[in-house]
Amino acid sequence: MSEKRNENEKSGIISYLIRLVVTAVVLSITAFLTPGFTISGMWPLLLAALIITALDYIVEKVMKIDASPFGKGVKGFLIAALILYLTQFVVPTMNISIIGALIAAVVIGIIDAIIPGRVM
C-alpha cells in the first residue's frame, strides 16, 4: 500500500511539473498575443508560471473550483483572470491591465484547448 501511495505522489508531482512547463509556454504565447500584457525574460516567465500554478492549486484545494478559463464557466474564467492580474504584483517584469487579464484568460482558454496538458 505504501508503494502505491509513493507512486501516486510521484505522478502528482510530475503532473504539476508538466503543468508548470505548459503554463510557462502558454504565458509566453499569451503575452505575445495579448494587448495590455507583457512579461520580460525567462526567469520572470518561470516565476510567473510557478506562482500561477501554485495559486491554481490553492484555489482547487480550498474552494473546490477549477480555475481554468473554461473550467467552471464564468467563475473559472474570472478566477483565471484574477490569478493572472494578481501575479503581476509578485513578478517584477510582468505588467497586465484588468482588460489584459480578461483577454489573456480567453487566449489561455483557447490555447488550452489546442495544447495538451492543463494550463491553469
N, C-alpha and C positions, 0 to 999 in steps of 0.2 A: 504494500500500500504506500509506503514511503517513497518507493521508486516512481510510482505513478504520479505522486504529488510533485516530485522533483521534475519530472518530465513536463507536467502542466505548467510549473513555474518557469521552466526554461522556454517553453513555447510562448508563454505570455510575455516574457522579456524580449524574445526575438520578434514577436508581433509588434511590440511598442518601438523597437529599434527600426523595424521596417517602416512603421508609421512615421517615425521621426525623419527618415531619409525621404520618404514620399512627400511629407509636409514641406521639407526644405526645397525640393524640386518644384512643387506646386506654388510655393510662396514666390520663388524667383520668377516663374512664368506669370503669376498673378500681378506681381509688382511691375513687370514689363508691360502688361496689357491694361492695367487699371489706372485711370487718371486719379490723382489725389492719393496715390500710394507709392512710396519709394522706400527702398532699403538698399544700403550700400555696403558691399563687402561680404566675403564668405563667412567670417566669424559672426557678424551680426545676424546673418541669414540663419546660421545654425542655432544661434542663441534664440532667435525668434521661433524657430521650429520647435526647439526644446520647450520653450515657455508655452507655446500653443498646445503642444502635445500634453504637457502637464496640466494645463487648465482644462483641456478637454477631458482628461482622465478624472480630474476632481469633479467636474460637472456631472460626468456619467455616474460616478460613485455616490456622490452626495445627493444630487437631485434626481437621479434615475432618468435623465433626459439625454438623448443622443444629440450631441452638439454639432452634428454635421449640418451644412446649409439646407439639405433637403431631408434630414433625418426625422424630424417631427414637425414638418410643415413650417408655419410662421415662427413658432417657438424656437425650433432648431436653427432656422435662418437668422433670427435676431440674436441668439446666443453666439452663433459663429461670428457675426459682425461685431458683437461686443467683445469677444475674445480677441479679435484682430485689433480693435481700437485700443483696448487696454494694454496690449503687448507693446505698443509704441512707447509707453512710459517706462519700460524696463530696458528696451533695446536702444542704444544710443543713436544709431543712424537710421532708425525706422521712423517714418512720418506717414501718418494716414489720417485723412479727414473722416468725418462721420459718413459723408456721402461715399468717400472712397472705400470705407469699411463695408458699406452696404453693397456697393458694386463688386468689391473683392469677394464677398460671400457668395454672390451669384456666380462669379468667374470660378471660384473654388468648387462650387457645386457642379458646374459644367465639366471642369477638368476632372473632378472626382468620378464623374460618370464615364469618362474616357480612360483614365489611367487606373489600372487595377491596384487595389490596396485602399485602405481607408485613410482619407486625408485628415479630416478633423473629427 
